[in-house]
């Protein structure tokens, strides 16, 4: 395929490493009986664990009680997870486009950023700092953020129009996540948005069943690996080496095994 920023060079290695179709894995997951809507439940899982990756003080038990049992908590405790839940609702009925990603970011950043920055592409340098107060990576220069996003969404559009097999679908979903988070186009909420986009691409390609893929929880459970695998491809945006991203790409497909 004529990609501008994505790559299929690791697809053979990815296919050999995964072995089993991710769709077959999903179909083998026992659908547990629950007193709430199945897909709303898993959107809640996604919202909580994607928030927890960013250090939010929220646990799933409390959020479940808030969302489905109407237990009252202090608004600040649930607000950001609620915003993210709204974005997961949004992706069900809207196509994965740049404009819609910016709309989704406006929703999930409602209590992260001032209104003037919600959904707005940054025009300043961006460094990502880790928990040790060290630079985790340097995002794309402000002068190229727009053009890098254009390249990414050109490639996403190409994939949307292409018939992909299950392994290709999961490969590219994870790669889109990684490329987006390295571009880091927003002032905040980039990680939440990147994980949302990965889920969004899966939903577009395999339908509603993708909602139950607990990729956000899997990343949280393997948080050190998540950041380590992002770090492997390089610190500076200009020097990124996507030939080293196989370990990151395998995280979601292999993580489904824990759901079976």
Secondary structure, DSSP 8 states (H G I E B T S, - for coil): ---SS---TTHHHHHHHH-S-HHHHHHHS-----SS-HHHHHHHHHHHHHHHHTT----HHHHHHHHHS-----HHHHHHHHHHHHHHHHHHSS---HHHHHHHHHHHTTTTS-GGGTT----S--EEE-TTSSEEEE---TTTHHHHHHHHHHHHHHHHTS---HHHHHHHHHHHHHHHHHH--SSS-HHHHHHHHHHHHHHHHH-GGGGG--HHHHHHHTHHHHHHHHHTT-SBGGG--GGG-HHHHHHHHHHGGGG-
